[in-house]
Amino acid sequence: TRAAEGISINKGLFVLGQCVSALAEQRPKFKRKPPFRDSKLTRLLQDSLGGNSRTIMIACCSPADFNLEETVNTLRYATQARNIKTSATANKVQTISQEEAMKLKR
């Protein structure tokens, strides 16, 4: 039903906000593990948000007066997302044996 679908979408967005907050936290005393497993959305974005990758997030804002509250919330979220620090490194294998190469080809 539409109600269940709306609830699921809102839960996913809520958990995404929690993950971004946890990843953006810089004070060691308040650092916590992001709840990636709490929704399908965050499970899919787990590698992009906190993994070995570079991620770009785009925040869409509206200049209209009636969208002021939503625009402010979007900018707060974008600021938190900007504070996430990840380091992407290339996944290179120097040398592998013939046996390992055959396993990878399967």
N, C-alpha and C positions, 0 to 999 in steps of 0.2 A: 504494500500500500504506500501511498504518498507520505503518510505520517511517519511510517517506519523508515522510509528512505531519507526523509528530512532529519530524523533523529540520528541516523547513521552518518550523514554528511556533517552535521553539527558536532558529533562526537569526534570525528576524524579531524576537523579543524581545531577543536579544543585541544586535542592531544598533540597536534602539530605545534600549537602555540606553547604547550608545556615543553616539548622537545627543544624548540628554539630557545626558550628561556633557560633551560638546563645547559644547553651547549654554549650560550652566550655568557653565562655566569663566569666571572673572572676571579672572584674571591674564593680562595681554597676552602674556607670555612663553610661556605654555602653551596659549594659544588655538589651536584647530585647526578645520578645516572639518568639519562634521558629515557622516557617510557616509550621506546620504539615499538614494543610489542602490543601496545594497548589499542591500536587501530590498524586497519589495512593500509590506509594512506601513509602513515609514518613507517610502517614496515616496508613499503615500496620505496620510500624516500630515504631510508636509513643510510645507505651507502653514499647518497648525494649530500646529505646533511652532515654526517659525522664521520664519513669514511675517507678513503683515499681518492678524492676527486675534487675538481673545481666546479663550483655551482654558481649560477647566476639566478638571482630572484628579482623579479620586476614588480614594483608596487604601483598600482593604478589609482590615481587620486582624481577627484572631481572638484572643479572650481565652484560648483553650485552651492548655494547657501543651505539647501535642504539636505545635502550630503555631508555637512560639516563634521558631524560626530563620527561617521564612518571613515572619513578622510583622516581625521586625527588618529583614530584607532589603527588605520593602515600604516600611517607614518610611525607610530610607536612600534608596531610589529616589524616594520622595515628597519628601524634603528636597532632593534634587538637582533634581527637576522644579520645585519651588517657586522655586529660584534662577534659573530662566530669565527673562530680562528681554526682553520684546518691547513694541513700541509700535504700537498699532493706530490707523490714521488712515483717515478716510472717503475713499473713492475717488469724488471728484466731478469731473465735467467741467464747466467753466465755460461755454464756448460751443463749438459745433461747426458746421461748414459743412453746407449741405444735402447735398452730395456724401458727406460722412462719415456723415451720418444715414441716407442711403439704403443705404450699405454695411452699417451695423449692423442695419438691418431685414431684410436677406437672411438 
